[in-house]
Amino acid sequence: MGVSAVNRFLNSLPLRYGALIVSVVVFGASLYTQTTAGKGLWWLIASAVLVLVGLHDLLQKPHAILRNYPIMGHFRFFFEFIRPEIRQYFIEGDTEAQPFSRAQRSLVYQRAKGQVDNRPFGTQLDVGQQGYEWVNHSMQPTKLGSHDFRVWIGGSPEQAQEGHEPCSRPYHASVFNISAMSFGALSGNAIQALNQGARMGGFIHDTGEGSISQYHRMHGGDLIWEVASGYFGCRNADGTFSEEKFIANATDPQVKMIELKLSQGAKPGHGGMLPGAKVTAEIAAARGIPVGVDCISPSSHSAFSTPVELMQFIGKLRRLSGGKPTGFKFCVGHPWEWFAMVKAMLETNITPDFIVVDGAEGGTGAAPVEFVDHVGVPLQEGLLLVHNTLLGVNLRHRIKIGAAGKVITAFDIARMMALGADWCNSGRGFMMALGCIQAQSCHTGTCPTGVTTQDAVRQQALVVPDKATRVANFHKNTLHALQELVQAAGLKHPNEITAHHIVRRLDDTQVSLLSNLILRVEPGGLLQNLQRQHKVFQNYWPLATAQSFQPLHEPVLRPSAPASADNAAQSQTLPLRHGIWT
């Protein structure tokens, strides 16, 4: 009778309390065994802990799951916590990119470690899938003696740059370099390894907006100094631009180029704040800010407010730096704002020596989800607009263009150069060369590989000499692969790659040269007959003025020209747009 009553009582309890009930029973049995026979101490301790956890779960209020499923509910949170790792290691395919596929990451690791990166048994890609691309090869491949491809920025020793107060100290840059990543976002050890690797490989390292830290200086690698809206490293106490402090850093022989950051792909049009608790003495020294005080990065610059003033500021930075190549980085936004900058170049005869186009798919740090997913122009469209606009006003030969945004492989570099880039930058590629495993915990301070943390203990996992070698290897082996692509195409330099060399699959039965699908403007075309140009220029070029970033009036879109039935059918199948705005 007693056993039956107990069974009825247990059956009346919800199953979701099973873990707590078992814990109570084990605790009672262990307590009895311990008091009578002196055994079962560990069972007693473990069950007591579980009982306390279960009681806490029943009494707490924030988590409904734990109130309904004491003890067991924690498994839900645990599996949710390790879900990214489970997916990455056991579920996702080699070619699923979120944001980088296993195949892409493995390629970086292999090249960084100097391992064989050949793949047996054919491609894993679906060559019949819409959007698949390839490089057409030549029946007469070339044979090149080096993979050390370079481009002059700011003119060249043989030919001086044009324009008002032009660059007098051009820089011979590699076509593959390290994107802007600040000390503070990256650890000191990561910065050291990147810079030492850049010196070993003969390429350049962008400081990011956090300015030049002691870790950038330890190994003497070439630097692009990025100057952003917070003017870190060259700011007065009120956050405005300081000429004196700028000169001190800009004239350092290690600094080879000056980059004015207007916006970045991960969060264009968004400022930022580094909480005072994270402003350590090292970060404060690099940025020129007080220790322990909130560090504000405004969303816009205070040194200029119009396109003309922007060009004058660029000219000023170039003059103060002693004539070093000076340009700007931005993610394309409103087309009339970009056109206004170009009109300011024409009006002032001041041109940047380079422009880095940052795609919206880029992003090494954390940013609001809406900005990551839905703000800014992707690299392909931004690069095409910038390249073609400069062609259309006869300024392209005075300005070199860098491209950044998920550039990992030699084909990525070749494709960007086919679309108009002179060189490419990579951020996350070099992070993976350092050992990043795409844990996506960059903003938490708990990076498992020591790349994006200021925790001194975690940083020790990143051994600088070893990872510097990996950085140099990744650069070298990627450019070696680029050399082989260039040779196969029958060319002598990556700058000879054009959209005519790349083919894109449109559907099951159609392919097309990339050159037939993309926006193209003839040299000087925007200065001759605007009505013959693409609608992006017809619609927005007249709105732009060098005196303001605001449009002259509200955009009035021109109607599309009537299309034939054949053209209409084809336009529905093109996965690559002819332009970015209509």
KANOR-V876784 format. One record per residue. N is the residue number from 1. RES is the residue in one letter. SS is DSSP state (alpha for helix, beta for strand, coil for the rest). D_CENTER is the distance of its C-alpha to the mean C-alpha in Angstrom with 1 decimal. Layout:
# KANOR-V876784
N&RES&SS&D_CENTER / N&RES&SS&D_CENTER
This chain:
# KANOR-V876784
1&M&coil&71.2 / 2&G&alpha&68.9 / 3&V&alpha&66.4 / 4&S&alpha&66.4 / 5&A&alpha&65.6 / 6&V&alpha&62.7 / 7&N&alpha&61.3 / 8&R&alpha&61.7 / 9&F&alpha&59.9 / 10&L&alpha&56.9 / 11&N&alpha&56.8 / 12&S&alpha&56.7 / 13&L&coil&53.5 / 14&P&coil&50.2 / 15&L&alpha&48.5 / 16&R&alpha&45.3 / 17&Y&alpha&47.1 / 18&G&alpha&47.9 / 19&A&alpha&45.7 / 20&L&alpha&47.2 / 21&I&alpha&50.7 / 22&V&alpha&50.3 / 23&S&alpha&49.0 / 24&V&alpha&52.1 / 25&V&alpha&54.4 / 26&V&alpha&53.1 / 27&F&alpha&53.2 / 28&G&alpha&56.8 / 29&A&alpha&57.8 / 30&S&alpha&56.1 / 31&L&alpha&57.7 / 32&Y&alpha&61.1 / 33&T&alpha&60.7 / 34&Q&alpha&59.6 / 35&T&alpha&62.5 / 36&T&alpha&65.1 / 37&A&alpha&64.1 / 38&G&coil&61.5 / 39&K&coil&59.0 / 40&G&coil&55.6 / 41&L&alpha&53.9 / 42&W&alpha&50.4 / 43&W&alpha&50.9 / 44&L&alpha&52.1 / 45&I&alpha&49.1 / 46&A&alpha&46.6 / 47&S&alpha&48.4 / 48&A&alpha&48.8 / 49&V&alpha&45.1 / 50&L&alpha&44.5 / 51&V&alpha&47.2 / 52&L&alpha&45.8 / 53&V&alpha&42.4 / 54&G&alpha&44.0 / 55&L&alpha&46.1 / 56&H&alpha&43.1 / 57&D&alpha&41.3 / 58&L&alpha&44.4 / 59&L&alpha&44.7 / 60&Q&coil&41.1 / 61&K&coil&40.0 / 62&P&coil&36.1 / 63&H&coil&35.7 / 64&A&alpha&38.1 / 65&I&alpha&37.2 / 66&L&alpha&38.5 / 67&R&alpha&41.6 / 68&N&alpha&42.5 / 69&Y&coil&41.4 / 70&P&coil&42.1 / 71&I&coil&40.7 / 72&M&coil&39.5 / 73&G&alpha&37.0 / 74&H&alpha&34.9 / 75&F&alpha&34.3 / 76&R&alpha&32.4 / 77&F&alpha&30.0 / 78&F&alpha&29.7 / 79&F&alpha&28.8 / 80&E&alpha&26.3 / 81&F&alpha&24.7 / 82&I&coil&24.5 / 83&R&alpha&23.8 / 84&P&alpha&20.1 / 85&E&alpha&21.6 / 86&I&alpha&24.6 / 87&R&alpha&22.6 / 88&Q&alpha&20.2 / 89&Y&alpha&23.2 / 90&F&alpha&26.0 / 91&I&alpha&25.3 / 92&E&coil&22.2 / 93&G&coil&22.8 / 94&D&coil&21.2 / 95&T&coil&19.5 / 96&E&coil&18.4 / 97&A&coil&14.6 / 98&Q&coil&13.6 / 99&P&coil&10.7 / 100&F&coil&11.5 / 101&S&coil&15.2 / 102&R&alpha&17.6 / 103&A&alpha&18.4 / 104&Q&alpha&14.9 / 105&R&alpha&14.8 / 106&S&alpha&18.4 / 107&L&alpha&17.9 / 108&V&alpha&15.5 / 109&Y&alpha&18.1 / 110&Q&alpha&20.9 / 111&R&alpha&19.8 / 112&A&alpha&18.8 / 113&K&alpha&22.3 / 114&G&coil&24.1 / 115&Q&coil&25.3 / 116&V&coil&26.5 / 117&D&coil&23.8 / 118&N&coil&26.4 / 119&R&coil&26.9 / 120&P&coil&30.4 / 121&F&coil&32.0 / 122&G&coil&29.9 / 123&T&coil&26.6 / 124&Q&coil&25.4 / 125&L&coil&24.0 / 126&D&coil&26.4 / 127&V&coil&27.3 / 128&G&coil&29.2 / 129&Q&coil&26.4 / 130&Q&coil&25.5 / 131&G&coil&22.4 / 132&Y&coil&22.9 / 133&E&beta&22.4 / 134&W&beta&24.0 / 135&V&beta&24.9 / 136&N&coil&28.6 / 137&H&coil&30.3 / 138&S&coil&33.3 / 139&M&coil&36.8 / 140&Q&coil&36.7 / 141&P&coil&33.7 / 142&T&coil&33.2 / 143&K&coil&33.3 / 144&L&coil&31.0 / 145&G&coil&31.8 / 146&S&coil&28.3 / 147&H&coil&24.7 / 148&D&coil&23.9 / 149&F&coil&22.7 / 150&R&beta&22.2 / 151&V&beta&22.1 / 152&W&beta&23.9 / 153&I&beta&22.2 / 154&G&coil&24.7 / 155&G&coil&27.6 / 156&S&coil&29.2 / 157&P&coil&32.3 / 158&E&coil&34.4 / 159&Q&coil&33.4 / 160&A&coil&32.8 / 161&Q&coil&30.2 / 162&E&coil&31.8 / 163&G&coil&31.8 / 164&H&coil&32.7 / 165&E&coil&32.2 / 166&P&coil&30.0 / 167&C&coil&28.0 / 168&S&coil&30.6 / 169&R&beta&28.4 / 170&P&coil&26.2 / 171&Y&beta&23.7 / 172&H&beta&23.6 / 173&A&beta&19.9 / 174&S&beta&18.8 / 175&V&coil&17.0 / 176&F&beta&14.2 / 177&N&beta&12.7 / 178&I&beta&10.5 / 179&S&coil&7.5 / 180&A&coil&8.4 / 181&M&coil&8.9 / 182&S&coil&12.2 / 183&F&beta&15.3 / 184&G&coil&16.0 / 185&A&coil&12.7 / 186&L&beta&13.3 / 187&S&coil&16.9 / 188&G&alpha&19.3 / 189&N&alpha&19.8 / 190&A&alpha&16.2 / 191&I&alpha&16.1 / 192&Q&alpha&19.4 / 193&A&alpha&18.5 / 194&L&alpha&15.6 / 195&N&alpha&17.9 / 196&Q&alpha&20.9 / 197&G&alpha&19.2 / 198&A&alpha&18.1 / 199&R&alpha&21.8 / 200&M&alpha&23.2 / 201&G&alpha&21.3 / 202&G&coil&21.7 / 203&F&coil&18.2 / 204&I&coil&16.4 / 205&H&beta&14.3 / 206&D&beta&12.5 / 207&T&coil&13.8 / 208&G&coil&11.4 / 209&E&coil&13.7 / 210&G&coil&15.7 / 211&S&coil&17.7 / 212&I&coil&19.5 / 213&S&coil&20.7 / 214&Q&alpha&23.5 / 215&Y&alpha&21.2 / 216&H&alpha&19.7 / 217&R&alpha&23.3 / 218&M&coil&24.8 / 219&H&coil&24.2 / 220&G&coil&24.2 / 221&G&coil&21.2 / 222&D&coil&20.3 / 223&L&beta&18.1 / 224&I&beta&16.3 / 225&W&beta&17.2 / 226&E&beta&15.0 / 227&V&beta&17.4 / 228&A&coil&16.3 / 229&S&coil&18.7 / 230&G&coil&19.9 / 231&Y&coil&21.0 / 232&F&coil&20.5 / 233&G&coil&22.6 / 234&C&coil&24.6 / 235&R&beta&25.8 / 236&N&coil&29.2 / 237&A&coil&30.4 / 238&D&coil&29.9 / 239&G&coil&26.2 / 240&T&coil&27.1 / 241&F&beta&26.4 / 242&S&coil&28.6 / 243&E&alpha&29.7 / 244&E&alpha&31.3 / 245&K&alpha&28.4 / 246&F&alpha&26.1 / 247&I&alpha&28.7 / 248&A&alpha&28.9 / 249&N&alpha&25.3 / 250&A&alpha&24.7 / 251&T&coil&27.8 / 252&D&coil&26.9 / 253&P&coil&27.2 / 254&Q&coil&24.0 / 255&V&beta&22.0 / 256&K&beta&21.9 / 257&M&beta&19.9 / 258&I&beta&19.2 / 259&E&beta&16.2 / 260&L&beta&16.9 / 261&K&beta&13.9 / 262&L&coil&15.1 / 263&S&coil&12.2 / 264&Q&coil&8.4 / 265&G&alpha&6.8 / 266&A&alpha&6.7 / 267&K&alpha&10.3 / 268&P&coil&12.0 / 269&G&coil&15.6 / 270&H&coil&15.3 / 271&G&coil&16.5 / 272&G&beta&16.5 / 273&M&beta&19.0 / 274&L&beta&19.2 / 275&P&coil&22.5 / 276&G&alpha&25.3 / 277&A&alpha&25.8 / 278&K&alpha&22.5 / 279&V&coil&23.3 / 280&T&coil&24.9 / 281&A&alpha&27.0 / 282&E&alpha&24.3 / 283&I&alpha&21.6 / 284&A&alpha&24.4 / 285&A&alpha&25.5 / 286&A&alpha&22.2 / 287&R&alpha&21.6 / 288&G&coil&25.3 / 289&I&coil&25.8 / 290&P&coil&28.4 / 291&V&coil&28.1 / 292&G&coil&28.0 / 293&V&coil&27.5 / 294&D&coil&24.7 / 295&C&beta&22.1 / 296&I&beta&21.2 / 297&S&beta&18.3 / 298&P&coil&19.9 / 299&S&coil&18.3 / 300&S&coil&20.0 / 301&H&coil&21.6 / 302&S&coil&25.2 / 303&A&coil&26.0 / 304&F&coil&26.2 / 305&S&coil&26.7 / 306&T&coil&27.4 / 307&P&alpha&26.0 / 308&V&alpha&28.8 / 309&E&alpha&28.2 / 310&L&alpha&24.5 / 311&M&alpha&25.8 / 312&Q&alpha&28.5 / 313&F&alpha&26.1 / 314&I&alpha&24.0 / 315&G&alpha&27.4 / 316&K&alpha&28.4 / 317&L&alpha&25.4 / 318&R&alpha&26.2 / 319&R&alpha&29.8 / 320&L&alpha&29.3 / 321&S&coil&27.1 / 322&G&coil&30.0 / 323&G&coil&28.7 / 324&K&beta&25.3 / 325&P&beta&22.8 / 326&T&beta&21.2 / 327&G&beta&18.8 / 328&F&beta&16.2 / 329&K&beta&12.6 / 330&F&beta&12.3 / 331&C&coil&11.2 / 332&V&coil&14.5 / 333&G&coil&16.7 / 334&H&coil&20.5 / 335&P&alpha&21.7 / 336&W&alpha&24.7 / 337&E&alpha&22.7 / 338&W&alpha&21.0 / 339&F&alpha&24.5 / 340&A&alpha&26.0 / 341&M&alpha&23.9 / 342&V&alpha&25.2 / 343&K&alpha&28.7 / 344&A&alpha&28.4 / 345&M&alpha&27.6 / 346&L&alpha&30.8 / 347&E&alpha&32.8 / 348&T&alpha&32.1 / 349&N&coil&31.6 / 350&I&coil&28.7 / 351&T&coil&25.6 / 352&P&coil&22.4 / 353&D&coil&22.2 / 354&F&beta&18.7 / 355&I&beta&16.1 / 356&V&beta&12.3 / 357&V&beta&11.3 / 358&D&beta&7.8 / 359&G&coil&7.8 / 360&A&coil&8.2 / 361&E&coil&6.8 / 362&G&coil&3.1 / 363&G&coil&3.1 / 364&T&coil&4.6 / 365&G&coil&7.8 / 366&A&coil&10.4 / 367&A&coil&11.3 / 368&P&coil&14.4 / 369&V&alpha&14.6 / 370&E&alpha&15.9 / 371&F&alpha&13.1 / 372&V&alpha&10.5 / 373&D&alpha&13.0 / 374&H&alpha&15.0 / 375&V&coil&14.0 / 376&G&coil&12.7 / 377&V&coil&13.3 / 378&P&coil&11.4 / 379&L&alpha&10.6 / 380&Q&alpha&14.0 / 381&E&alpha&16.1 / 382&G&alpha&14.6 / 383&L&alpha&15.0 / 384&L&alpha&18.5 / 385&L&alpha&19.6 / 386&V&alpha&18.7 / 387&H&alpha&20.3 / 388&N&alpha&23.3 / 389&T&alpha&24.0 / 390&L&alpha&24.2 / 391&L&alpha&26.4 / 392&G&alpha&28.5 / 393&V&coil&29.5 / 394&N&coil&30.0 / 395&L&coil&27.3 / 396&R&alpha&24.9 / 397&H&alpha&26.8 / 398&R&alpha&26.2 / 399&I&coil&22.4 / 400&K&beta&19.9 / 401&I&beta&16.6 / 402&G&beta&13.3 / 403&A&beta&10.6 / 404&A&beta&6.8 / 405&G&coil&5.3 / 406&K&coil&6.4 / 407&V&coil&8.7 / 408&I&coil&10.8 / 409&T&coil&14.5 / 410&A&alpha&16.9 / 411&F&alpha&17.5 / 412&D&alpha&13.9 / 413&I&alpha&14.6 / 414&A&alpha&18.1 / 415&R&alpha&17.1 / 416&M&alpha&14.9 / 417&M&alpha&17.8 / 418&A&alpha&20.2 / 419&L&coil&18.7 / 420&G&coil&19.1 / 421&A&coil&16.4 / 422&D&coil&18.1 / 423&W&beta&15.3 / 424&C&beta&11.8 / 425&N&beta&9.0 / 426&S&beta&7.1 / 427&G&coil&5.5 / 428&R&alpha&6.2 / 429&G&alpha&9.0 / 430&F&alpha&10.6 / 431&M&alpha&10.3 / 432&M&alpha&12.2 / 433&A&alpha&14.5 / 434&L&alpha&15.3 / 435&G&coil&16.4 / 436&C&coil&13.8 / 437&I&coil&15.4 / 438&Q&coil&12.9 / 439&A&coil&15.4 / 440&Q&coil&13.1 / 441&S&coil&15.2 / 442&C&coil&12.8 / 443&H&coil&14.5 / 444&T&coil&18.0 / 445&G&coil&18.8 / 446&T&coil&20.0 / 447&C&coil&17.4 / 448&P&coil&19.7 / 449&T&coil&18.6 / 450&G&coil&18.6 / 451&V&coil&15.0 / 452&T&coil&14.0 / 453&T&coil&17.6 / 454&Q&coil&20.2 / 455&D&coil&23.0 / 456&A&alpha&25.1 / 457&V&alpha&26.4 / 458&R&alpha&23.2 / 459&Q&alpha&21.8 / 460&Q&coil&24.9 / 461&A&coil&23.6 / 462&L&coil&21.2 / 463&V&coil&23.7 / 464&V&alpha&22.4 / 465&P&alpha&24.6 / 466&D&alpha&23.8 / 467&K&alpha&20.0 / 468&A&alpha&20.1 / 469&T&alpha&22.1 / 470&R&alpha&19.5 / 471&V&alpha&16.8 / 472&A&alpha&19.3 / 473&N&alpha&20.4 / 474&F&alpha&17.1 / 475&H&alpha&16.8 / 476&K&alpha&20.5 / 477&N&alpha&20.8 / 478&T&alpha&17.9 / 479&L&alpha&19.7 / 480&H&alpha&22.9 / 481&A&alpha&21.9 / 482&L&alpha&20.9 / 483&Q&alpha&24.3 / 484&E&alpha&26.0 / 485&L&alpha&24.4 / 486&V&alpha&25.5 / 487&Q&alpha&28.9 / 488&A&alpha&29.3 / 489&A&coil&28.8 / 490&G&coil&31.5 / 491&L&coil&29.4 / 492&K&coil&29.2 / 493&H&coil&25.7 / 494&P&alpha&22.4 / 495&N&alpha&22.9 / 496&E&alpha&25.8 / 497&I&coil&23.8 / 498&T&coil&24.2 / 499&A&alpha&23.9 / 500&H&alpha&27.4 / 501&H&alpha&26.4 / 502&I&beta&24.2 / 503&V&beta&25.9 / 504&R&beta&24.7 / 505&R&beta&26.8 / 506&L&coil&27.8 / 507&D&coil&30.1 / 508&D&coil&32.7 / 509&T&coil&34.8 / 510&Q&coil&32.7 / 511&V&beta&30.2 / 512&S&beta&29.2 / 513&L&beta&27.8 / 514&L&alpha&24.5 / 515&S&alpha&26.3 / 516&N&alpha&28.6 / 517&L&coil&25.9 / 518&I&coil&23.6 / 519&L&coil&24.2 / 520&R&coil&26.3 / 521&V&coil&28.1 / 522&E&coil&30.8 / 523&P&coil&30.9 / 524&G&coil&32.5 / 525&G&alpha&32.6 / 526&L&alpha&31.6 / 527&L&alpha&34.3 / 528&Q&alpha&37.0 / 529&N&coil&37.2 / 530&L&alpha&34.5 / 531&Q&alpha&36.4 / 532&R&alpha&35.6 / 533&Q&coil&31.8 / 534&H&coil&29.4 / 535&K&alpha&29.8 / 536&V&alpha&26.5 / 537&F&alpha&28.3 / 538&Q&alpha&31.6 / 539&N&alpha&30.5 / 540&Y&alpha&28.2 / 541&W&alpha&29.1 / 542&P&alpha&32.5 / 543&L&alpha&30.9 / 544&A&coil&29.0 / 545&T&beta&30.7 / 546&A&coil&29.9 / 547&Q&coil&31.5 / 548&S&beta&29.2 / 549&F&coil&25.8 / 550&Q&coil&28.0 / 551&P&coil&29.4 / 552&L&coil&33.1 / 553&H&coil&34.0 / 554&E&coil&32.6 / 555&P&coil&31.1 / 556&V&coil&33.8 / 557&L&coil&32.6 / 558&R&coil&34.7 / 559&P&coil&36.0 / 560&S&coil&34.8 / 561&A&coil&37.4 / 562&P&coil&39.5 / 563&A&coil&38.3 / 564&S&coil&40.6 / 565&A&alpha&40.8 / 566&D&alpha&39.2 / 567&N&alpha&36.3 / 568&A&alpha&35.8 / 569&A&alpha&35.8 / 570&Q&alpha&33.3 / 571&S&alpha&30.9 / 572&Q&alpha&30.9 / 573&T&alpha&29.7 / 574&L&coil&27.0 / 575&P&coil&23.6 / 576&L&coil&22.0 / 577&R&coil&23.0 / 578&H&coil&24.9 / 579&G&coil&23.2 / 580&I&coil&21.0 / 581&W&coil&23.7 / 582&T&coil&27.4
